[in-house]
Amino acid sequence: MGREANRNYKYITFGETRRRLNLLIKFHDLVKIYFDNSKLNMISGDYIEEGEAKEARIAIDSILYKAYKIIRLANIKTYTLSSSSLAIRGSGQNIDLILNIFNLAKNNIPPEAAIDYIERAIDVYNVNYLRKKSILLYITIALALGIISVVLFIHTNKVPEGPLSVYQTKGITDSQRIKQFDKTSQESGTANRFETGSASKRDFVLEESYKNVSSINKDAEETIADDQYTSQSIYTIQTGSFLTIERAQKQFDSLVEMFTMGDLVYLRIEKVDKYYSVRLGKFQDYTNTGKLLHKIKPHFSSSIIMKAHIKKGRIISLHKDPVSSQNKITLTFNQ
């Protein structure tokens, strides 16, 4: 406690407020027990203490000065007027009701007067306690929301599973790519194509980046592919890659529900190494793949363009036109 024990109630911490409040409540209860179990001797003006009253007096004596100090630090005046000849520890005609709590009857003062001062102090500290508690609650909520925001940000911006994306391989943002492109295109004259062409600078830069990544993904695909079942490489879109078939099937079903048959060309689940990858599209050029990506990516943010080989032996599920067959069939091929 130290210096804080001598501070006014307005300038103490939440913990000190709670400590003082608990001590005052204990003091109040002990005083009530004492007077409820004592009988006043009208001749001598002393209290005849019975069993519980004797125990309460011992406990009151042990915390009397602490309680008195706490009450005064709540800006509560604890003295009143009385006969100076009967005042104990008083000054003139003033008697302190807390310090003289066992001599109230001698000064013709009812015990309720002292109890009233104690209850006023309790009210002061209780209001202060609730105010500080509210502040702590707001701070705790703010910290919790901050932590949740960070966790959600990390979760929603985590690097997709499966083959490497542009951002994993290069570690730079789209704006940085465009700045690099501006710097090099001035020398090579590449920038002129945007003056009359329909493609934007951003699309061109990202297209070149995806092409570079496609070559990396191609090497990864060829490493695990079986030449007996591998056809020519094609452009395809991977919307997600999962460790369990259930999560992959869930995304597969979401794609079927959200998009038309025209967008679901060669939608499939492939077993690539230990991952179940959801992919769709089988394009010979990047441009058409990019058009489909613009439709898919707003709903599945981890979608990327890949250049891969299709191996029939690792296709777990394949979506087909319901006109020609069932809405969704599961194919099993001999490896």
C-alpha positions, 0 to 999 in steps of 0.5 A: 500500500505505502503512500496510497494508504494515505491518499484521498478516496478520489486518487486511489487505485481500484485495488485500494478502493476495494480493500478499504470498502471491504474493511469498512463493511467488516467494521460496520458489521462488527459494530452492529453485532456489538450494539445488538448484543449489549445492554445499556446500564442506565445508571453508569452509562456503560454497556453490559457486553454479552458473549458475541459483544465481547468478541466483537469488541476485540475485533473492533479494537484491532481495526478501529484506527484503520477504519477511522482513517479510511472514513476521514479519507472519504471526506466524512466528518465523524465528530459532533457536539457533546459535554466537554466534561464527558468527552473522551479523546475529544476537544472542547465540546467536540467528540469523535463518534468513531474513536469514542464508539464505546462511550456513546451512551455516556455522552447521550449519543445513540449508536445509530449516529456512529453507524450512520457515519460508517454507512456514509463512508461505505456509500462513498467508496462503493460509488468509487469502486463501481466507477473504477470497475466500469473503467476496467471493464471497458479497458478489458473489452477494448483489449479483448476486441483488439486481440480478436481483431488481430486474430481475425486479421491473421486468419483472413490473411493467412497464406493459402495452403498448397502450391506457392502463390505470388505473394509467398514467392516474391514477398511484395505487394501488388503496388510494389510490383507495379512500381517495379514494372514502371521502372523497367518498362520505361527502358523496354517500351512495354508501357506503351501497350497500355496506351491503346490496349484494353488491359490495365497495367495492374492486370498485366503486372499480375498476369506476368507474376502469375505466369512466373508462379505457374512455372514454379507450380509446374515443377511441383506438379511434375515432381509428383505426377506419373508420366503414364497419366499426365497430359499436356499442361493447362491453366486452372484455378485452385480455390482451396487446399485442405488436409481433409476430404470433408473440408474440400467437399464442403467448398466443392458443394459451395461452388456448385451452389453459388455458380452456374454450369458455365463457370463450373467447367471441370470442377474437381477435387484432386489428391495432391500429395497430402492435400485435397485441392479444389480446382476448376477450369481447363484452359489453354490460355491465361486470359480466359482463366483470369476472367473466371478468376475475377468471378471466383475470387470475391467469394473465395479469396485464396483462389489462384491461377495455376499451370498444372498437369491433370492426372486422372489417378488423383481426381477424387470427385468431378462435377458434370453437367446434370443434363448429361449425367448426375449433378455430382459423381465420384470417380475412382481411377486405378493408380 
